[in-house]
């Protein structure tokens, strides 16, 4: 039986916070829909102290941001983007159009069609998270999306040079320096100056995530997102306290509501990790945020064996799952609910977040039970088609269809079949869906 040495916030506390965010977002979305650009400008001034005539950056402004970076900076961004593009292309290549003759004269198929416009949110108010530009813009472009719009908030009172450079290098068609609910709504609903998109993607704070959730249906979204989550699964063969503590706090620094959970079969390792966390919190530059996250949402669980760790991990369904055990592949073979797995102590979540090539926009709040993360397929519609090539095939299918429609009482549907049976089969099928016996 597993033992919880530390528990995080209750479900009731989380629900209360979600209600407050939901109410705030609902009112602001209604205002933006009613007033458009004027509401967007008012909110940008209120929340970001940021006002300008047009929030879209000009080519000269974009180049100015690129010029502020060093050659090393640009090469590092290029390396990361190459990895993301390569893996996205591998994913795209796995998605094949199909066309097959399923019966004599009956041809069925599907085509993978890219969406026409994507809106990519790149968070950057607290940290200039340029990696989110790679993950969203490049993936959309590999999918074949012709119009990719990006929004990122101002950083320290101006466009963040690294984010702008990453957006431009990734291939964004329109780059806006605009953050928060106002950015998501401008892309999703559209304003007088910003044409609406077909899908909204990218991570963000609770208000950005809720805005995407409320706009879902009007536009597509990548997934329902919450605070960054990390689950470290380890034993005393594949890990030690310092490594586990570093990897927990490395994700807890995202925000004060980011859950970080240790799941282990070793009570000794659990104790060592908690001691190491306290030591690191005295020297980590982002300790203020990481401590709040750890104290409010951190958990430590000691399980009996690997099988119980799999069961608990699948119940948690964490966004990031880092496995540092004697046999990491056991978890690859047996786990079913996770956003992304990081197997072995040579890799870590930060590699996935920044550079290795897999996408870092991943499901949170147990959404890993029913969806994976952002990938090239999110920007693609799989649309079917059919062709009936011979009179004989249309007659045969039509007779089946007519009888099935009669079972359902759909006379109009039945007549669609009957008219073809009469024309292409020369059979005297009565009107109103009543086929011959």
N, C-alpha and C positions, 0 to 999 in steps of 0.2 A: 504494500500500500504506500503510495507516494505521500511525502510529508512536505508541507509548505513552511519554509523557514521565514518567508517574508511574502506578504500579499500586497497587491496594488489597490487602487481606488475601486469603490464598489460600483456596480452597474447603475445604481440610482444616481450617484454623483455624476457619472458620465452622461446619463440621460438628461439630467437637469441642465448641464452645460449645452448639450445638443439642442434642447428646446430654445434656449436663449439665442443661440446662433441662428436657428431656423427662423425665428420671428424677425430678427434684424434683417436677414437677407431677403425675406419675402417683401418687406416694405421697400427696401432699396431697389430691388428688381422692378417693382411696379413703377417707381419713380423714373427709372431709366427708360422703361418702355414708353412712358407717357411723354417725357421731356427730351429724350435722346441726348445729343451732345451737351446740352446745357446741364443736365443732371450728371453726366460723366465728369464734366469740368468741376462742378461743385464738389463732388465726392473726391476727386483727385486733390483738390485744394484742402478739403477737410482732413483726409486721412494721410496724404503724402506731402502736403504743403507744396504742391507741384502744379504750376499753371503755365500754359503756353497756348499760342493760337491754334496750332495743330500738334497733336500728340504723335503723329507719324514722323519718324526721323527721315531727314533728307539724305540723298546719297553722300553729300559732303559731310554731314554729321556722322554717318556710318563710317566713312573713311577716316574721319578724325579720331573716332574711337579705336579703330584698328591701328592707326599710327601711334597711339599711346602705348601699345604693347611692345615688348621686346621681341626680337627674333626667336628667342628661346620659348617665350610664351606662345607665339604663333605656331611654332613647330609642335609644341606639346598639345595644343588644341587640335592641330591637324592629325597628330597620331591617334588621339582618342576618337576623333570623328571617323578616321579610317577604320578603326576596329568596329565601331557601331555600324557604319555603312556596310562593311563586309558581312557581318552577321545578319543584318537586315536583308541583304541581297540573297544570302543563303536561304533565309526563311521565305523570301518571295519566290525563289526558284523552286521551292517545295510545293507551291500552290499552282496546280496545273489545271488549265481548262480541259474539259472532257466533252466528247461527243461520241455516242455509241448507238448502234442499231439494236434496241432491246428486243424487238420482235420484227419479223419481216415487214419492211416498209414503215416502221416506227423508229424515229430518231430522237433521242433525248440528249441534252447537254447542259453544261453550265459554263458561264464566263465569269472571270474575276475582274470586276470593274472598279477602278479607283474612285473615291469620292471626288467631288469637284472643288471643295474648299475645306481646309482644316484650320482651326484656331488653336495655337499652341501657347499655353501659359508657362512662363519661365519665372519661378519665384526668385526674388532678389532684394527684398527690402532689408532683411536681417543679414543674410550672406549672399554674395553674388553667385548664385548657383548656375554657372554657365553650362554645366553638364546636362541640365534639363533641356537646353537647346539642341544638343546632339540627339538626345533620346527621342524627341518629338519631331523636330523639323526633318532630320535625315530620314527617319523611318517613314514619314509621310511622303517624302520625295522619292524614296526607293519604291514605295507603293504606286507612285505615278500621279499623286495629287498635283494638279496644275497650279493651284493657288494656296499658298501656305502663309498664314498671318501669325505673327508673334507679338505677344505683349509681355513686358517685364517692367516692374516698378522702378522708379528712380532709386539710386543708391547714393546715400550721402548728398542728396540734393541735385543729382544729375544722372543721365544715363550711365549705367555701369559699363565701362569700356570692354571688359572681358566678355560680358553677356552679349553686347551688341556685336562684337567681333565673331563670337561663336554662332550667333543667329545668322549673320551674313555669310560666314564660311559654310554653314550648313545648307544654305540655299533658300532662306526665307524670302518671300516676295514682297511682304509688307512688314515693317518693323515699327512697333509703337512703344513709346516709353510711358506705360500706363499699368497700374497695378490694381490688385484687389478685386472686389465685387464689380467695380466699374469696368475693369478690363474684360472680365469674363462675360458680363452682360453686353458690352459693346460688340464683342465678337459673336455672341450667341443670338442676340436679338437684332442687332444692327442699329445704327444711328444714321443721322443725316450724312456723316462723313465716312462711316465704316460699314461696308457691306457685310451682311451676316454670313456665317460659315455653316457647314453641314455637320461638323463634329468638333467638340472641345476636348482637348487633351492636356495633360501635364499636371504635376503636383502643385500644391499650394497650402495655405493655412486653412483653418477650419471654415472661414468665411468663403474662401475660394471654392473649397470642396462642396460646401452647401449650395453655393450659387450654381455650380455645375449640376448638382443633384436636382435642383428645382427646375432647371432648364431642360433636363432630360425628357425626351419625347418631342420637344420642339426641335432639338438637335440631338445628335448622338453624343455620347461621352465615352472616354476610355474605360473608366470604372468609377465606382463609388469609393472615394478616398478619405482617409482619416490621418491622424498623426503617424509619423514613421514608427514602425514596430521592429524589434529585433528579438530573436530567440536564439540563444547560444546553447547548443546541446553538446555536452562534453563528458569525458571520463578522465581519470588520472593517468591514462596511458597516452591519450592524444592531446592533452592540454595541461596547463598549470594555471594557478590563480592569477598571475599577472596578465597572461594572454587573454583569459576569459574576461577579466575586469576591463582591459583595454578595449576589447571588442564590444562590450556592453555600453561603456561610456562613449565610445566612438559614435554610436547611433543616438544615445540619449541626448547628446548635445543639439540635436535637431530642434528640440523645443521642450518646454516644461511639461507637456502632456504626452511625451513619447514613451511608450512602454518598452522596457528592457527586461528580459526574462532569462534567468539561468536555469537550465534543466540538466541535472546530472545524476549519475548513480553513485557519486562519491560524496559523503558528508564532509570528509576532510577537504576536498576540493571546494565545496560550497563555502565552508568557513574561510578558507584561504582567499577565495574570490571576494567575499564581502570585506575582508581586511584590506585587500589590495584596492578595492573601490574607494575606501576611505582615504587611503594614502594618495591615490591619484587625484582625488577631488581637491587635495590641498595644492596641487601643482598644475592642473589642467587649466589652460587659459579660458576655456568655456565652462569652467566648473559651476558657475552660478546657475546656468540653465540645466546642465547635466545633473546637478544635485537635486534640483526641484523635480526633475523627471524621475530620478531614481527613488527619491523618498516618497513620491506620490504614486508612481506607477510601476516601480521595479518589483520583481518577484524572484524568489529563489525556491526551487522545487527539487527535492531529492527523491528519485524513483528507485524501484527495486532492480530493474534490468533494462536492457535496450528495448525489449518489446513494450514495456510500460512507458518508456520515453516516447516511442512512436505513437502510442495511443494518446498520450497527453498532448504531444505536439500536434497531432491531427485535430484535437479538440480546440487548441489555441488558434490554429490556422494562421500563423504569423506571416507578415509580409516578407521579412528576411529570416532565413533559418541557417545558422552557421553550425556546422557539424564538425567537431574535433574529438573524435573517438578512435578507438583501436580499429574499427571497421566502418568508415564513413559510408561506404557503398551499401551497407545494410539499410541505411535510412533512405538512400536513393531508390532502392528496390521496394521498400515497404511503406514509405510515407505517401500520402495522397493529397494533403491539404497544406499548401505553402505557396508563397509568391515566387520566391527563388531560393534555391539551395546553394550553399557555399561549402564545398566538401573538402575537408582536411585543413590542417593548420597552416598550410602555405598560402591559402587564399583567404579572403575576408570580404565583408559587405562593401567596404570602401572601394575595392577593386571594381565591383559591379556598379557602384554608384558613379564612378568617375571615368573608367578607362578600358575595362577589359573587353567590352563589346556587347554584352547582354543588356537589355533595357532596364532602367532603374525605376520606371513607373510601374508600381506593383500593387496588388490588392491588399487592403487593410480591413480592419473591423470584421474579420472572419469571412470576407468576400472570397478568400482563396478556396472556400468550399465549392464555389461554382464558377470561378473565372480565373484565368491567368492574367498576366500583366500586359502592358502595352507592347504590341508587336506589329509588324507590317500588315497583318491581316485585319487589324482594327480599322485601317483606312481603306478597306476593300469590301465591296459588296459582292457576294456570290449569287449570281442571278441565273435562273434556269431558263431554258427554252425547249420547244418541241417542234418537230416536223413530222407530218404523216405524208408519205410519198406515193402511196398507191391507193386506188379505189378499194381494193380488197382489204387493206389495213384499216381504212377509215370505216368501212362497213363493219368489220369485225369488232373494233373498239367501240363503235357507235351502238351496236346491239347490247353489249355489256353495259355501257353507260346508260342507255335508255332504261333497262330493267332496274339498275341501281337507283336511278333518279325516281322511278315509280315507287320503290320501297320507301323513299324519303318524302314523297309527296311533292317533289319539285317538278311541276309540269313544264315550266319554262326551260329549266335545265334539260329536261328530257327531250323537248322539241329541238334543242340545239343538236342533239344526237340523231333524233329521228329524221330530220330534214336531210342529213348527210347519208343516212341509211337508204332513204328513198332515192336520192340523186346519184350516189356512187355505187349503190348495190342493187338498184332497180327493184327494191322490195316495198310492198304496200304496207307501210307502218302507219297506223292511225295517228291523228293529231292528238295533242295533250298528253304525250308521254306514255301511251298505252301500247306497248310492243305486242307483236303477235305472240301467241302462246307457243 
